[in-house]
Amino acid sequence: MNAPAKLIRPGRDRPTQPRLLRELATIEAMTQIYCADHHHSAQPCQDCQALIDYAAKRLAVCPFGDEKPVCAKCQIHCYGKTMREKVRDVMRYAGPRMIWRHPWLALMHVVDKRYVAPPKPGAAARASNPALPAGTRASPEARQGSGNRSGLTSSNTGAGGEATSRPG
């Protein structure tokens, strides 16, 4: 008996933005080159297909979206250690061969390398509130810029502006 095929959910399992789709096409092309030369298969083998699917999922949930830098310049390392090593092996082998087999994808990857990586998503909220330790998310009030740094709301101040014992 064959296992039922998994349903692919656009936006969760595969990217939907043009820039990310082009990056996925680049990874697919590089993996096909690597698999054809190392595993002697016309189509990606099971391991290489798993790598492509993993890359697609990681691209689909990338917090940078269409402004994603190339992986070498990215500040967020979203691949697990074993998959990161596999992708490095594939890129190391297939990268120089891309110019002959997929010149447009290779050229666009070089162009994408020239862009400066944007700051990490959420870094602006941490930069505006230096009291937050790194890795801590800002509260909704801090994200909205309410300006009330004391943590007191208008509902828990007394008539003279002093704080009451009621928690906010």
C-alpha positions in Angstrom: 0.0 0.0 0.0 1.2 3.4 -0.8 1.0 6.2 1.7 -1.3 9.1 0.7 0.5 12.1 -0.8 0.8 15.0 1.6 -1.2 18.1 0.8 1.0 21.0 -0.1 -0.2 24.2 1.6 0.9 27.4 -0.2 2.3 29.9 2.2 3.3 27.2 4.8 5.0 24.5 2.7 6.0 26.5 -0.4 6.7 30.2 -0.8 4.3 32.4 -2.7 6.3 35.6 -3.3 8.2 35.9 -6.6 11.7 36.5 -5.1 11.3 33.4 -2.8 10.0 31.3 -5.7 13.1 32.2 -7.7 15.3 31.3 -4.7 13.5 27.9 -4.4 14.0 27.3 -8.2 17.7 28.0 -7.7 18.0 25.5 -4.8 16.0 22.9 -6.8 18.3 23.4 -9.8 21.4 23.1 -7.7 20.1 20.0 -6.0 19.2 18.4 -9.3 22.8 19.0 -10.6 24.2 17.5 -7.4 21.9 14.5 -7.4 22.5 13.8 -11.1 26.3 13.8 -10.6 26.5 12.1 -7.2 23.5 9.7 -7.1 23.3 9.1 -10.9 19.6 9.9 -11.1 17.6 11.9 -13.6 15.1 13.0 -10.9 16.2 14.0 -7.4 16.5 10.9 -5.2 14.5 10.6 -1.9 17.2 12.3 0.2 17.6 15.2 -2.3 13.9 15.6 -2.6 13.6 15.8 1.2 16.2 18.6 1.1 14.2 20.5 -1.6 11.0 20.1 0.5 12.8 21.3 3.6 14.2 24.4 1.8 10.7 25.1 0.5 9.2 25.0 4.0 12.0 27.2 5.4 11.5 29.8 2.6 7.8 29.8 3.0 8.0 30.9 6.6 10.9 33.2 6.2 10.3 36.3 8.4 12.0 38.6 5.8 9.6 37.7 3.0 10.5 39.2 -0.3 13.3 41.2 1.3 15.1 37.9 2.3 18.9 38.1 1.8 20.9 35.2 0.4 21.5 32.6 3.1 25.2 33.6 3.4 24.2 37.1 4.4 21.2 36.2 6.5 21.2 37.0 10.2 18.7 34.3 11.0 20.0 30.7 10.5 16.7 28.8 10.0 18.2 25.5 8.8 19.0 22.7 11.3 22.6 21.7 11.5 22.4 18.6 9.4 20.3 20.2 6.7 22.7 23.2 6.7 25.6 20.9 6.0 23.8 19.2 3.2 22.8 22.5 1.6 26.5 23.7 1.9 27.7 20.5 0.2 25.1 20.9 -2.6 25.9 24.6 -3.1 29.7 24.0 -3.0 29.4 21.4 -5.8 26.6 22.8 -7.9 27.4 26.6 -7.6 30.2 26.7 -10.1 28.2 24.5 -12.5 25.1 26.7 -12.4 26.5 29.3 -14.8 26.5 26.7 -17.6 23.3 24.9 -16.9 21.1 27.7 -15.5 22.7 31.0 -16.4 19.7 33.2 -15.5 19.3 31.7 -12.0 23.1 32.0 -11.4 23.1 35.6 -12.6 20.1 36.6 -10.4 21.7 34.9 -7.4 24.8 37.0 -7.9 22.6 40.1 -8.1 20.8 39.1 -4.9 24.2 38.8 -3.1 24.8 42.5 -3.7 21.8 43.6 -1.6 22.4 44.5 2.0 20.6 42.3 4.5 17.8 44.0 6.3 17.8 44.1 10.1 16.2 41.2 11.9 12.4 41.4 12.2 11.5 42.7 15.6 14.9 44.3 16.1 13.4 47.8 15.8 11.2 47.2 18.8 14.2 46.0 20.9 16.3 49.0 19.7 13.6 51.4 20.7 13.3 49.9 24.2 16.9 49.2 25.5 15.6 47.9 28.8 14.5 44.7 27.1 17.1 42.0 27.0 18.0 40.4 23.7 15.6 37.6 22.8 12.7 39.2 24.7 9.7 40.5 22.8 8.4 43.9 23.4 5.0 44.2 25.0 2.1 45.4 22.9 2.2 48.8 24.5 5.9 49.1 23.7 5.3 48.0 20.1 2.6 50.6 19.7 4.8 53.3 21.2 2.4 54.3 24.0 5.1 56.2 25.8 4.0 54.9 29.2 7.3 53.4 30.4 6.2 53.1 34.0 3.9 50.2 33.3 1.0 52.1 34.9 -2.1 52.7 32.9 -4.6 55.5 33.5 -7.0 53.0 35.1 -4.6 52.3 38.0 -3.6 55.8 39.0 -5.3 57.7 41.8 -6.7 61.2 41.8 -3.4 62.8 42.5 -1.5 60.7 39.9 -0.2 58.3 42.5 -0.4 54.5 41.7 -3.0 52.5 43.4 -2.6 48.8 44.4 -4.7 47.5 41.6 -2.7 45.6 39.0 -3.1 46.8 35.3 
